[in-house]
Amino acid sequence: MRKLLSVICMVSLCATVITGCSSKNESAETATSDQNTSAPAAESDSAEKDTGKDGGGYVIGYASKSSTTPFWVQLNAAIQSAAADAQVTVKEIGPAKENDVAGQISVIEDFLTQDVDALIVAPCDDVGVAPAVQKFIDAGKPVIAVDNGVTGVDITALVATDNKASAGAAAAYIAEKLGDDAKVVTIDGVVAQGTGKDRKNGFVDTLKEKAPNAEVVSSIAADWVDDTALKGVEDLINGNVEFNAIFAAWDGGALAAYQACKSAGREDVMIVGHDAFEQSCDLMIAEDPIFQGSVAQNPSNMGSLAVQTAVKALSGETVEAFNDSGYQVVTGENAAEYKETNYSK
């Protein structure tokens, strides 16, 4: 009888141990599942770090501006690639459309409630998003602006093209080709934003310097909208405004201007854009007489630098207030090489 009771006790004890192990495993699986499914559907994931906050990796919120134009496709991909290399997680969420300031503010404020460790933001409006960004700063979290700064707040760092210098390079190229005879139309982005303002001012200032008698005969307030650029150029052509060159602050506007000039048979117009889209490169490679140049940013370098700067700041390292991601002038002479390097992967 004593032997029988001993056997029963041993069986009961084993069952308790097995049940306890099973409960532990189920709890761990549940926690992992919750962690993976709690993120919004629009965000992008990268590899997680084994050390850092709560034993996991740093989690960085990225409030993007767009996911559709070639520039932003490259930049966003570079951010995720750099995050994987650094073994951190980047949650990427953007507004429904590129100029949706209210949508981006909501994204930034949501990141704050998610308690991410740092914020990377590509501002839709450098003034409009400032109050939301300030909340991150007040919480003691690093804020890295990419492509465009945030006005009125003390962010940790800006990673961007030197837009005055890059647009100035476009002006210098037009001045080299047309000299004092240049009569230029500018197609502007949002000039209330740092990027749009710097490109406009950089172009105008350099044109005056390089060709003092050249003039800007008209400016189209296109606000980064291709269709607005198209209509603006069509109106100038129909109104018989005299011009022989166009500088567009982004290549979408430049390609719209090309369409308008091509349709009107205005092959006497020299168009120079900014961003060097693949289609722009194709026109330059074909030696099209209208589309003659574009200033290329380095979106891949910009995205990588943004993540690297955020990680440095989180690690307590000193970071530069401005980090220049570089640019180059693309023309028919180097467009094929640029396309091969940037669009053939």
C-alpha positions in Angstrom: 0.0 0.0 0.0 2.8 2.4 0.9 4.5 1.6 -2.4 1.3 2.3 -4.3 0.9 5.7 -2.6 4.5 6.6 -3.4 3.9 5.8 -7.1 0.7 7.9 -7.1 2.6 10.9 -5.5 5.4 10.7 -8.1 3.0 10.6 -11.0 1.1 13.7 -9.6 4.4 15.6 -9.0 5.6 15.0 -12.6 2.2 16.1 -14.0 2.5 19.4 -12.0 6.0 20.0 -13.3 5.0 19.3 -17.0 1.9 21.6 -16.6 4.1 24.4 -15.2 6.6 24.2 -18.1 3.8 24.2 -20.6 2.3 27.3 -19.1 5.6 29.1 -19.2 6.1 28.3 -22.9 2.6 29.4 -23.8 3.1 32.7 -21.9 6.3 33.3 -23.8 4.7 32.6 -27.1 1.8 34.9 -26.3 4.1 37.7 -25.4 6.1 37.3 -28.6 2.9 37.2 -30.7 1.5 40.3 -29.0 4.7 42.2 -29.6 4.8 41.4 -33.3 1.1 42.2 -34.0 0.7 45.3 -31.9 2.4 47.6 -34.5 0.3 49.5 -37.1 -0.1 47.7 -40.4 1.6 50.5 -42.3 5.0 50.3 -40.5 8.1 48.6 -41.8 10.1 46.2 -39.7 13.8 45.5 -39.5 16.1 43.3 -37.4 15.9 43.7 -33.7 18.9 44.3 -31.5 19.8 41.9 -28.7 20.8 44.6 -26.3 19.3 48.0 -25.4 15.9 49.0 -24.0 14.3 46.3 -21.9 16.8 43.7 -23.3 15.6 44.3 -26.8 16.9 46.8 -29.5 16.3 50.5 -29.9 13.0 51.3 -31.5 12.9 54.4 -33.7 9.8 55.9 -35.1 10.1 57.2 -38.7 7.4 59.7 -39.8 8.0 59.6 -43.5 6.8 62.1 -46.1 6.1 59.8 -49.1 6.4 56.3 -50.3 5.7 56.8 -54.0 8.2 59.1 -55.6 11.6 57.6 -56.7 13.5 59.8 -54.2 11.5 58.7 -51.2 11.4 55.1 -52.3 15.2 55.1 -52.3 15.5 57.0 -49.0 12.9 54.8 -47.2 14.6 51.6 -48.4 18.0 52.9 -47.1 16.5 53.7 -43.7 15.3 50.1 -43.3 18.6 48.7 -44.7 20.6 50.8 -42.2 18.3 49.8 -39.4 19.0 46.1 -40.2 22.7 46.8 -40.2 22.6 48.6 -36.9 20.3 45.9 -35.4 17.6 48.4 -34.4 13.9 48.5 -35.3 12.4 51.3 -37.4 8.6 51.8 -37.4 7.9 53.6 -40.6 4.5 55.4 -41.0 3.6 58.1 -43.4 0.6 60.3 -44.1 -1.9 59.5 -46.8 -0.4 62.1 -49.1 2.9 64.0 -49.2 1.6 67.4 -48.0 -0.8 66.1 -45.3 0.6 68.0 -42.3 -2.3 67.0 -40.0 -1.7 63.4 -40.9 2.0 63.6 -40.1 1.3 65.4 -36.8 -0.9 62.5 -35.8 1.8 60.0 -36.7 4.4 61.8 -34.6 2.1 62.0 -31.6 1.2 58.3 -31.9 4.9 57.5 -31.9 5.2 59.3 -28.6 2.4 57.2 -27.0 4.2 54.1 -28.3 7.3 55.2 -26.3 9.8 54.8 -29.1 13.3 55.7 -28.2 13.9 58.3 -31.0 12.2 60.0 -33.8 13.3 60.4 -37.5 11.0 62.8 -39.3 10.8 64.0 -42.9 8.6 67.1 -42.3 5.7 67.8 -44.6 5.8 71.3 -43.2 8.8 72.4 -41.1 6.6 74.9 -39.2 3.4 72.9 -38.9 5.0 69.8 -37.3 7.1 71.8 -34.8 4.7 71.5 -31.8 4.4 67.8 -32.2 8.2 67.5 -32.5 8.7 69.6 -29.4 6.8 67.0 -27.4 9.5 64.5 -28.3 12.2 66.9 -27.3 10.4 67.7 -24.0 10.4 63.9 -23.4 14.2 63.9 -23.7 14.2 61.8 -26.9 16.5 62.4 -29.9 14.9 63.9 -33.0 16.6 63.5 -36.4 15.1 65.5 -39.2 15.7 64.2 -42.7 15.7 66.1 -46.0 14.1 69.2 -44.3 14.6 70.9 -40.9 12.0 71.8 -38.3 11.6 75.5 -37.7 11.5 76.9 -34.2 12.6 73.8 -32.2 16.0 72.6 -31.2 16.2 69.2 -32.9 19.2 66.8 -32.3 20.4 66.9 -35.9 19.4 67.5 -39.5 20.5 65.1 -42.3 19.9 66.6 -45.7 21.3 67.9 -49.0 22.7 71.4 -48.9 19.8 72.6 -50.9 21.1 76.1 -51.5 24.3 74.7 -52.9 22.6 72.0 -55.0 20.1 74.4 -56.6 23.0 76.8 -57.1 24.8 74.1 -59.1 21.7 74.0 -61.4 21.9 77.8 -61.8 25.6 77.6 -62.6 24.9 75.0 -65.3 22.3 77.1 -67.0 24.6 80.2 -66.7 27.4 78.1 -68.3 25.1 77.2 -71.3 23.1 80.4 -71.8 25.1 83.1 -70.0 23.5 86.6 -69.7 20.9 85.7 -72.3 19.2 83.3 -69.9 15.5 84.1 -69.3 14.5 81.6 -66.7 11.2 80.3 -65.3 11.5 78.7 -61.9 9.0 76.0 -60.8 9.0 76.2 -57.1 8.2 73.7 -54.3 6.6 74.9 -51.1 8.7 78.0 -50.4 7.5 78.2 -46.8 9.4 74.9 -46.2 13.2 74.9 -45.7 13.8 72.7 -48.7 11.6 74.7 -51.1 12.9 78.1 -49.8 16.6 77.1 -50.0 16.3 75.7 -53.5 14.5 78.9 -54.7 17.0 81.2 -53.0 20.1 79.1 -53.9 19.1 79.1 -57.6 18.3 82.9 -57.8 21.4 84.0 -55.9 23.8 81.9 -57.9 22.2 82.9 -61.2 22.8 86.5 -60.3 26.4 85.7 -59.4 27.2 83.7 -62.5 25.2 85.6 -65.1 24.4 89.1 -63.7 22.3 90.1 -66.7 20.3 86.9 -66.8 16.8 87.1 -65.3 14.0 85.1 -63.7 11.1 86.1 -65.8 8.4 84.1 -64.0 8.0 81.8 -61.0 5.4 79.1 -60.8 4.2 78.3 -57.2 3.6 74.6 -57.8 4.0 73.4 -54.2 5.6 70.1 -55.4 2.5 69.2 -57.4 3.3 68.0 -60.9 0.0 68.9 -62.5 0.3 72.5 -61.1 3.7 72.7 -62.8 2.3 71.4 -66.1 -0.5 74.0 -66.1 1.8 76.8 -65.1 4.2 76.2 -68.0 1.3 75.8 -70.4 -0.2 79.1 -69.3 3.2 80.8 -69.9 3.5 79.3 -73.3 -0.1 80.3 -74.3 0.5 83.8 -72.9 3.6 84.2 -75.1 5.9 84.8 -72.2 9.5 84.9 -73.4 11.7 82.4 -71.8 14.5 80.0 -72.8 15.2 78.0 -69.6 13.3 76.3 -66.8 14.6 75.3 -63.4 12.2 73.0 -61.5 12.9 72.4 -57.8 12.0 68.7 -58.2 12.1 66.4 -61.2 8.3 65.7 -61.2 7.9 69.4 -62.0 10.7 69.3 -64.6 9.2 66.4 -66.4 5.8 68.2 -66.4 7.5 71.2 -67.9 9.1 68.9 -70.5 5.7 67.6 -71.5 4.3 71.1 -71.9 7.3 72.3 -74.0 7.4 69.1 -76.1 3.7 69.4 -76.9 4.1 73.1 -77.9 7.2 72.3 -80.0 9.4 74.5 -77.8 12.6 72.6 -78.3 14.5 75.9 -77.7 13.9 75.7 -74.0 16.5 74.2 -71.7 15.1 72.3 -68.7 17.1 71.5 -65.6 15.5 69.6 -62.7 16.4 68.4 -59.2 16.6 64.8 -58.0 17.6 63.0 -61.3 14.6 60.6 -61.7 15.2 57.6 -63.9 13.0 59.0 -66.7 15.0 62.2 -66.6 18.2 60.2 -67.0 16.7 58.4 -70.0 16.0 61.8 -71.7 19.5 63.0 -71.1 21.0 59.7 -72.3 18.9 60.1 -75.5 20.4 63.7 -75.8 17.0 65.2 -75.8 17.4 68.9 -76.6 14.9 70.1 -74.0 15.7 68.1 -70.9 19.4 68.8 -70.3 20.2 68.3 -66.7 19.2 67.5 -63.1 20.9 67.8 -59.7 21.0 64.4 -58.0 20.7 64.2 -54.3 21.9 61.1 -52.5 18.7 59.6 -50.9 20.4 56.3 -50.0 23.2 58.1 -48.1 20.6 60.4 -46.5 18.6 57.5 -45.2 21.6 55.7 -43.9 23.0 58.8 -42.2 19.6 59.4 -40.5 19.7 56.0 -38.8 23.4 56.2 -38.0 22.9 59.6 -36.4 19.9 58.5 -34.4 21.8 55.4 -33.0 24.8 57.6 -32.1 22.5 60.0 -30.2 20.8 57.2 -28.4 24.2 55.8 -27.4 25.3 59.1 -25.9 27.7 60.1 -28.7 28.1 63.6 -29.9 26.4 64.2 -33.3 26.8 67.1 -35.8 23.9 69.5 -36.0 23.9 69.3 -39.8 25.0 66.3 -41.8 25.4 66.9 -45.6 24.4 63.9 -47.6 25.9 65.3 -50.9 24.7 66.0 -54.5 26.0 65.9 -58.1 25.0 67.5 -61.4 23.7 64.9 -63.9 23.9 65.7 -67.6 24.0 63.8 -70.8 27.7 63.1 -70.2 27.2 61.1 -67.0 23.5 60.2 -67.0 24.1 56.6 -68.2 26.6 56.0 -65.4 24.3 57.6 -62.8 21.4 55.5 -63.9 23.4 52.3 -63.9 24.5 53.0 -60.3 21.2 54.1 -58.9 18.4 52.5 -60.9 19.7 49.2 -62.2 19.6 47.2 -58.9 
